Amino acid sequence: MTPTSGREPLVMGDFSRPDGARHPHHPRTYEIRDPDEIRAVTATRPHAVTDPVFACMCGESWEDPHLTEEAVRLRDPLSPDGIPARHRARWAGAAPGVLRGYAGALARGEEDPDRPRGVPLAVVFGWLGAVREEPRDAAWLLAERGPERLLAAAPTAELAWAVRETDRAGLEGAVRFFAGEGFTTRHPKHRRVADTARDLLLRYARSHRPGDLAVLERRLLRTPEDRVRRS
């Protein structure tokens, strides 16, 4: 481990409550990058003034003698004003308006909230694509799980049509989804995508996500023509 600076994140480990309660969408590890949040966390350690502050604060538990009441409050994933809750609230607040209620339910800890009706899949692709893959803060699991739950439930033909209707952020999300396990797990026998959508995905991957190109070429099978019609 190396001492942290204002530019280096704190890597927070799992934080177990004595009652065993957990937030269902809280990651086992996450990063804190905001300078004010870093200062708030490090200030709660009694030895923070005299000892070096290290970039990893993993393995601390509720019973850790170094943790003050304030430290417990800031790190507890179920604390409404803790740092994990702040990360989740920021993520939910940045969701598209039609998805904000759904995002808020996930952020509050609902394990399987009702899926919103009538939201175009192109918007969901854009929601996933707008999420940066780094840094992995306390909401990153939600940022992947939330959109992917909505996309994985949709028929492949509808997903392919949404690729044609989405924007650049949506293509980012679509490539990530089609290249991921969520697509092949839910659609093992329904992987045929019309050439128009397939070409859009491959072209975007070639230019912006070359690491996903080979897996897309394997997973996306061709159809002879677009089979979903829109009037």
Disulfide bonds with the S-S distance in Angstrom:
Cys56-Cys58 2.35
